[in-house]
Amino acid sequence: MWEKLSAGGSRAQCGWLKDRFGVSWQIVPTVLGEMLNDPDRARAQRVMDVMLKMSRIDIRTLKQAYKQ
């Protein structure tokens, strides 16, 4: 989905992109919300720190940060 929506458009931080028509979208995997709402704030913060460095959100990398 990310590749098709961003084709002919532009990519931005944290899963945001603009399609070829200029419409902005944010593609967010459901697992991200679960990780960010973890009661262990240190785990959630690690995930947030990693996500802020991404344009396209990589679930595998988020899970690695979560499990540290």
Biopython code that builds the backbone (N, CA, C, O; Angstrom):
import numpy as np
from Bio.PDB.StructureBuilder import StructureBuilder

atoms = [
    (1, "MET", "N", (0.829, -1.182, 0.000)),
    (1, "MET", "CA", (0.000, 0.000, 0.000)),
    (1, "MET", "C", (0.878, 1.252, 0.000)),
    (1, "MET", "O", (0.637, 2.179, -0.774)),
    (2, "TRP", "N", (1.901, 1.283, 0.870)),
    (2, "TRP", "CA", (2.790, 2.444, 0.972)),
    (2, "TRP", "C", (3.394, 2.788, -0.375)),
    (2, "TRP", "O", (3.371, 3.945, -0.794)),
    (3, "GLU", "N", (3.935, 1.785, -1.057)),
    (3, "GLU", "CA", (4.603, 2.023, -2.338)),
    (3, "GLU", "C", (3.632, 2.596, -3.376)),
    (3, "GLU", "O", (3.971, 3.532, -4.099)),
    (4, "LYS", "N", (2.441, 2.034, -3.443)),
    (4, "LYS", "CA", (1.468, 2.502, -4.443)),
    (4, "LYS", "C", (0.981, 3.915, -4.144)),
    (4, "LYS", "O", (0.856, 4.736, -5.053)),
    (5, "LEU", "N", (0.708, 4.199, -2.884)),
    (5, "LEU", "CA", (0.229, 5.544, -2.541)),
    (5, "LEU", "C", (1.307, 6.603, -2.730)),
    (5, "LEU", "O", (1.008, 7.723, -3.145)),
    (6, "SER", "N", (2.558, 6.258, -2.430)),
    (6, "SER", "CA", (3.619, 7.264, -2.523)),
    (6, "SER", "C", (4.181, 7.422, -3.934)),
    (6, "SER", "O", (4.930, 8.363, -4.196)),
    (7, "ALA", "N", (3.831, 6.517, -4.845)),
    (7, "ALA", "CA", (4.326, 6.616, -6.226)),
    (7, "ALA", "C", (3.847, 7.925, -6.857)),
    (7, "ALA", "O", (2.648, 8.194, -6.914)),
    (8, "GLY", "N", (4.785, 8.722, -7.321)),
    (8, "GLY", "CA", (4.443, 10.002, -7.931)),
    (8, "GLY", "C", (4.188, 11.106, -6.927)),
    (8, "GLY", "O", (3.839, 12.227, -7.297)),
    (9, "GLY", "N", (4.363, 10.786, -5.654)),
    (9, "GLY", "CA", (4.152, 11.784, -4.604)),
    (9, "GLY", "C", (5.420, 11.987, -3.810)),
    (9, "GLY", "O", (6.521, 11.959, -4.359)),
    (10, "SER", "N", (5.263, 12.192, -2.516)),
    (10, "SER", "CA", (6.429, 12.390, -1.661)),
    (10, "SER", "C", (6.232, 11.667, -0.334)),
    (10, "SER", "O", (5.108, 11.384, 0.080)),
    (11, "ARG", "N", (7.351, 11.376, 0.322)),
    (11, "ARG", "CA", (7.334, 10.672, 1.601)),
    (11, "ARG", "C", (7.804, 11.615, 2.694)),
    (11, "ARG", "O", (8.625, 12.502, 2.458)),
    (12, "ALA", "N", (7.273, 11.413, 3.895)),
    (12, "ALA", "CA", (7.670, 12.243, 5.031)),
    (12, "ALA", "C", (7.880, 11.349, 6.250)),
    (12, "ALA", "O", (7.807, 10.124, 6.152)),
    (13, "GLN", "N", (8.137, 11.958, 7.373)),
    (13, "GLN", "CA", (8.436, 11.261, 8.612)),
    (13, "GLN", "C", (7.199, 10.594, 9.208)),
    (13, "GLN", "O", (6.075, 11.049, 8.993)),
    (14, "CYS", "N", (7.413, 9.512, 9.957)),
    (14, "CYS", "CA", (6.393, 8.845, 10.781)),
    (14, "CYS", "C", (5.236, 8.251, 9.988)),
    (14, "CYS", "O", (4.096, 8.265, 10.452)),
    (15, "GLY", "N", (5.514, 7.735, 8.811)),
    (15, "GLY", "CA", (4.477, 7.082, 8.035)),
    (15, "GLY", "C", (3.635, 8.006, 7.174)),
    (15, "GLY", "O", (2.693, 7.552, 6.524)),
    (16, "TRP", "N", (3.952, 9.289, 7.157)),
    (16, "TRP", "CA", (3.200, 10.233, 6.330)),
    (16, "TRP", "C", (3.706, 10.209, 4.899)),
    (16, "TRP", "O", (4.900, 10.040, 4.652)),
    (17, "LEU", "N", (2.789, 10.380, 3.965)),
    (17, "LEU", "CA", (3.144, 10.508, 2.557)),
    (17, "LEU", "C", (2.112, 11.373, 1.868)),
    (17, "LEU", "O", (1.018, 11.590, 2.390)),
    (18, "LYS", "N", (2.461, 11.859, 0.709)),
    (18, "LYS", "CA", (1.536, 12.629, -0.122)),
    (18, "LYS", "C", (1.451, 11.890, -1.445)),
    (18, "LYS", "O", (2.472, 11.617, -2.076)),
    (19, "ASP", "N", (0.222, 11.562, -1.869)),
    (19, "ASP", "CA", (0.061, 10.821, -3.121)),
    (19, "ASP", "C", (0.216, 11.752, -4.327)),
    (19, "ASP", "O", (0.444, 12.951, -4.168)),
    (20, "ARG", "N", (0.094, 11.201, -5.509)),
    (20, "ARG", "CA", (0.321, 11.987, -6.732)),
    (20, "ARG", "C", (-0.714, 13.091, -6.936)),
    (20, "ARG", "O", (-0.513, 13.987, -7.755)),
    (21, "PHE", "N", (-1.820, 13.029, -6.195)),
    (21, "PHE", "CA", (-2.862, 14.050, -6.300)),
    (21, "PHE", "C", (-2.718, 15.137, -5.229)),
    (21, "PHE", "O", (-3.492, 16.094, -5.195)),
    (22, "GLY", "N", (-1.719, 14.975, -4.357)),
    (22, "GLY", "CA", (-1.490, 15.946, -3.298)),
    (22, "GLY", "C", (-2.231, 15.660, -2.005)),
    (22, "GLY", "O", (-2.224, 16.482, -1.089)),
    (23, "VAL", "N", (-2.879, 14.488, -1.921)),
    (23, "VAL", "CA", (-3.600, 14.111, -0.707)),
    (23, "VAL", "C", (-2.615, 13.479, 0.277)),
    (23, "VAL", "O", (-1.841, 12.597, -0.094)),
    (24, "SER", "N", (-2.646, 13.930, 1.526)),
    (24, "SER", "CA", (-1.755, 13.390, 2.557)),
    (24, "SER", "C", (-2.387, 12.188, 3.240)),
    (24, "SER", "O", (-3.590, 12.161, 3.499)),
    (25, "TRP", "N", (-1.553, 11.194, 3.526)),
    (25, "TRP", "CA", (-1.965, 9.960, 4.186)),
    (25, "TRP", "C", (-0.946, 9.640, 5.272)),
    (25, "TRP", "O", (0.228, 9.994, 5.161)),
    (26, "GLN", "N", (-1.409, 8.967, 6.321)),
    (26, "GLN", "CA", (-0.475, 8.395, 7.285)),
    (26, "GLN", "C", (-0.799, 6.915, 7.393)),
    (26, "GLN", "O", (-1.907, 6.533, 7.771)),
    (27, "ILE", "N", (0.176, 6.092, 7.058)),
    (27, "ILE", "CA", (0.017, 4.643, 7.112)),
    (27, "ILE", "C", (0.609, 4.172, 8.439)),
    (27, "ILE", "O", (1.820, 4.251, 8.649)),
    (28, "VAL", "N", (-0.253, 3.682, 9.332)),
    (28, "VAL", "CA", (0.177, 3.289, 10.672)),
    (28, "VAL", "C", (-0.265, 1.852, 10.945)),
    (28, "VAL", "O", (-1.463, 1.567, 10.946)),
    (29, "PRO", "N", (0.685, 0.944, 11.175)),
    (29, "PRO", "CA", (0.312, -0.427, 11.517)),
    (29, "PRO", "C", (-0.347, -0.472, 12.901)),
    (29, "PRO", "O", (0.057, 0.267, 13.799)),
    (30, "THR", "N", (-1.342, -1.321, 13.078)),
    (30, "THR", "CA", (-2.060, -1.397, 14.354)),
    (30, "THR", "C", (-1.136, -1.770, 15.506)),
    (30, "THR", "O", (-1.353, -1.342, 16.640)),
    (31, "VAL", "N", (-0.120, -2.555, 15.229)),
    (31, "VAL", "CA", (0.808, -2.968, 16.286)),
    (31, "VAL", "C", (1.542, -1.763, 16.881)),
    (31, "VAL", "O", (1.962, -1.816, 18.037)),
    (32, "LEU", "N", (1.701, -0.702, 16.133)),
    (32, "LEU", "CA", (2.381, 0.489, 16.646)),
    (32, "LEU", "C", (1.602, 1.082, 17.822)),
    (32, "LEU", "O", (2.192, 1.428, 18.845)),
    (33, "GLY", "N", (0.302, 1.200, 17.682)),
    (33, "GLY", "CA", (-0.521, 1.720, 18.771)),
    (33, "GLY", "C", (-0.435, 0.859, 20.019)),
    (33, "GLY", "O", (-0.398, 1.372, 21.138)),
    (34, "GLU", "N", (-0.404, -0.450, 19.823)),
    (34, "GLU", "CA", (-0.291, -1.368, 20.956)),
    (34, "GLU", "C", (1.041, -1.163, 21.678)),
    (34, "GLU", "O", (1.089, -1.140, 22.908)),
    (35, "MET", "N", (2.114, -1.015, 20.911)),
    (35, "MET", "CA", (3.433, -0.825, 21.518)),
    (35, "MET", "C", (3.529, 0.517, 22.237)),
    (35, "MET", "O", (4.091, 0.596, 23.330)),
    (36, "LEU", "N", (2.990, 1.561, 21.638)),
    (36, "LEU", "CA", (3.074, 2.890, 22.245)),
    (36, "LEU", "C", (2.215, 3.015, 23.499)),
    (36, "LEU", "O", (2.465, 3.880, 24.338)),
    (37, "ASN", "N", (1.205, 2.158, 23.631)),
    (37, "ASN", "CA", (0.341, 2.182, 24.810)),
    (37, "ASN", "C", (0.765, 1.181, 25.880)),
    (37, "ASN", "O", (0.023, 0.943, 26.833)),
    (38, "ASP", "N", (1.943, 0.598, 25.732)),
    (38, "ASP", "CA", (2.445, -0.361, 26.717)),
    (38, "ASP", "C", (2.608, 0.344, 28.066)),
    (38, "ASP", "O", (3.097, 1.473, 28.111)),
    (39, "PRO", "N", (2.207, -0.301, 29.160)),
    (39, "PRO", "CA", (2.371, 0.310, 30.483)),
    (39, "PRO", "C", (3.840, 0.571, 30.847)),
    (39, "PRO", "O", (4.132, 1.442, 31.666)),
    (40, "ASP", "N", (4.748, -0.178, 30.245)),
    (40, "ASP", "CA", (6.182, 0.044, 30.460)),
    (40, "ASP", "C", (6.593, 1.222, 29.578)),
    (40, "ASP", "O", (6.821, 1.060, 28.379)),
    (41, "ARG", "N", (6.684, 2.400, 30.177)),
    (41, "ARG", "CA", (6.946, 3.621, 29.410)),
    (41, "ARG", "C", (8.306, 3.605, 28.722)),
    (41, "ARG", "O", (8.474, 4.248, 27.686)),
    (42, "ALA", "N", (9.276, 2.888, 29.272)),
    (42, "ALA", "CA", (10.597, 2.806, 28.633)),
    (42, "ALA", "C", (10.499, 2.055, 27.307)),
    (42, "ALA", "O", (11.121, 2.447, 26.320)),
    (43, "ARG", "N", (9.723, 0.983, 27.287)),
    (43, "ARG", "CA", (9.524, 0.231, 26.034)),
    (43, "ARG", "C", (8.839, 1.112, 25.000)),
    (43, "ARG", "O", (9.262, 1.186, 23.846)),
    (44, "ALA", "N", (7.779, 1.775, 25.429)),
    (44, "ALA", "CA", (7.032, 2.639, 24.517)),
    (44, "ALA", "C", (7.918, 3.763, 23.980)),
    (44, "ALA", "O", (7.827, 4.114, 22.804)),
    (45, "GLN", "N", (8.764, 4.320, 24.825)),
    (45, "GLN", "CA", (9.644, 5.405, 24.395)),
    (45, "GLN", "C", (10.681, 4.917, 23.389)),
    (45, "GLN", "O", (11.003, 5.636, 22.444)),
    (46, "ARG", "N", (11.210, 3.706, 23.575)),
    (46, "ARG", "CA", (12.163, 3.147, 22.599)),
    (46, "ARG", "C", (11.512, 3.027, 21.231)),
    (46, "ARG", "O", (12.118, 3.357, 20.211)),
    (47, "VAL", "N", (10.275, 2.552, 21.219)),
    (47, "VAL", "CA", (9.547, 2.418, 19.953)),
    (47, "VAL", "C", (9.339, 3.793, 19.323)),
    (47, "VAL", "O", (9.545, 3.956, 18.120)),
    (48, "MET", "N", (8.937, 4.773, 20.111)),
    (48, "MET", "CA", (8.721, 6.128, 19.599)),
    (48, "MET", "C", (10.010, 6.705, 19.026)),
    (48, "MET", "O", (9.997, 7.305, 17.951)),
    (49, "ASP", "N", (11.113, 6.528, 19.732)),
    (49, "ASP", "CA", (12.398, 7.054, 19.268)),
    (49, "ASP", "C", (12.786, 6.462, 17.918)),
    (49, "ASP", "O", (13.274, 7.176, 17.042)),
    (50, "VAL", "N", (12.572, 5.161, 17.749)),
    (50, "VAL", "CA", (12.897, 4.493, 16.483)),
    (50, "VAL", "C", (11.947, 4.961, 15.382)),
    (50, "VAL", "O", (12.378, 5.238, 14.263)),
    (51, "MET", "N", (10.654, 5.048, 15.701)),
    (51, "MET", "CA", (9.673, 5.442, 14.694)),
    (51, "MET", "C", (9.919, 6.853, 14.167)),
    (51, "MET", "O", (9.713, 7.115, 12.982)),
    (52, "LEU", "N", (10.353, 7.757, 15.031)),
    (52, "LEU", "CA", (10.576, 9.142, 14.615)),
    (52, "LEU", "C", (11.696, 9.278, 13.584)),
    (52, "LEU", "O", (11.796, 10.304, 12.912)),
    (53, "LYS", "N", (12.526, 8.265, 13.456)),
    (53, "LYS", "CA", (13.608, 8.279, 12.469)),
    (53, "LYS", "C", (13.187, 7.673, 11.136)),
    (53, "LYS", "O", (13.959, 7.688, 10.177)),
    (54, "MET", "N", (11.971, 7.140, 11.068)),
    (54, "MET", "CA", (11.497, 6.441, 9.870)),
    (54, "MET", "C", (10.615, 7.340, 9.020)),
    (54, "MET", "O", (9.994, 8.276, 9.523)),
    (55, "SER", "N", (10.566, 7.045, 7.729)),
    (55, "SER", "CA", (9.506, 7.602, 6.895)),
    (55, "SER", "C", (8.488, 6.474, 6.735)),
    (55, "SER", "O", (7.393, 6.548, 7.292)),
    (56, "ARG", "N", (8.833, 5.452, 5.994)),
    (56, "ARG", "CA", (7.976, 4.266, 5.928)),
    (56, "ARG", "C", (8.188, 3.475, 7.214)),
    (56, "ARG", "O", (9.325, 3.158, 7.565)),
    (57, "ILE", "N", (7.116, 3.157, 7.913)),
    (57, "ILE", "CA", (7.222, 2.478, 9.199)),
    (57, "ILE", "C", (7.527, 1.000, 8.978)),
    (57, "ILE", "O", (6.800, 0.295, 8.278)),
    (58, "ASP", "N", (8.613, 0.553, 9.586)),
    (58, "ASP", "CA", (9.096, -0.822, 9.465)),
    (58, "ASP", "C", (8.740, -1.585, 10.742)),
    (58, "ASP", "O", (9.343, -1.363, 11.792)),
    (59, "ILE", "N", (7.765, -2.478, 10.648)),
    (59, "ILE", "CA", (7.267, -3.204, 11.812)),
    (59, "ILE", "C", (8.366, -4.039, 12.461)),
    (59, "ILE", "O", (8.457, -4.093, 13.687)),
    (60, "ARG", "N", (9.193, -4.683, 11.663)),
    (60, "ARG", "CA", (10.258, -5.530, 12.216)),
    (60, "ARG", "C", (11.202, -4.706, 13.107)),
    (60, "ARG", "O", (11.566, -5.143, 14.199)),
    (61, "THR", "N", (11.587, -3.542, 12.646)),
    (61, "THR", "CA", (12.479, -2.678, 13.426)),
    (61, "THR", "C", (11.795, -2.188, 14.699)),
    (61, "THR", "O", (12.430, -2.099, 15.749)),
    (62, "LEU", "N", (10.510, -1.873, 14.611)),
    (62, "LEU", "CA", (9.767, -1.454, 15.802)),
    (62, "LEU", "C", (9.718, -2.578, 16.833)),
    (62, "LEU", "O", (9.900, -2.341, 18.027)),
    (63, "LYS", "N", (9.474, -3.796, 16.368)),
    (63, "LYS", "CA", (9.412, -4.943, 17.284)),
    (63, "LYS", "C", (10.759, -5.190, 17.953)),
    (63, "LYS", "O", (10.810, -5.560, 19.125)),
    (64, "GLN", "N", (11.844, -4.989, 17.219)),
    (64, "GLN", "CA", (13.177, -5.157, 17.811)),
    (64, "GLN", "C", (13.394, -4.143, 18.929)),
    (64, "GLN", "O", (13.906, -4.494, 19.992)),
    (65, "ALA", "N", (13.015, -2.907, 18.702)),
    (65, "ALA", "CA", (13.150, -1.873, 19.733)),
    (65, "ALA", "C", (12.269, -2.194, 20.937)),
    (65, "ALA", "O", (12.665, -1.968, 22.080)),
    (66, "TYR", "N", (11.095, -2.712, 20.681)),
    (66, "TYR", "CA", (10.137, -3.045, 21.735)),
    (66, "TYR", "C", (10.659, -4.168, 22.630)),
    (66, "TYR", "O", (10.446, -4.154, 23.842)),
    (67, "LYS", "N", (11.339, -5.134, 22.027)),
    (67, "LYS", "CA", (11.801, -6.315, 22.775)),
    (67, "LYS", "C", (13.135, -6.117, 23.484)),
    (67, "LYS", "O", (13.552, -6.993, 24.242)),
    (68, "GLN", "N", (13.815, -5.003, 23.267)),
    (68, "GLN", "CA", (15.126, -4.761, 23.906)),
    (68, "GLN", "C", (15.029, -4.749, 25.410)),
    (68, "GLN", "O", (16.036, -4.560, 26.092)),
]
sb = StructureBuilder()
sb.init_structure("model")
sb.init_model(0)
sb.init_chain("A")
sb.init_seg("    ")
for serial, (resi, resn, name, xyz) in enumerate(atoms, 1):
    if name == "N":
        sb.init_residue(resn, " ", resi, " ")
    sb.init_atom(name, np.array(xyz, "f"), 0.0, 1.0, " ", f" {name:<3s}", serial, name[0])
structure = sb.get_structure()
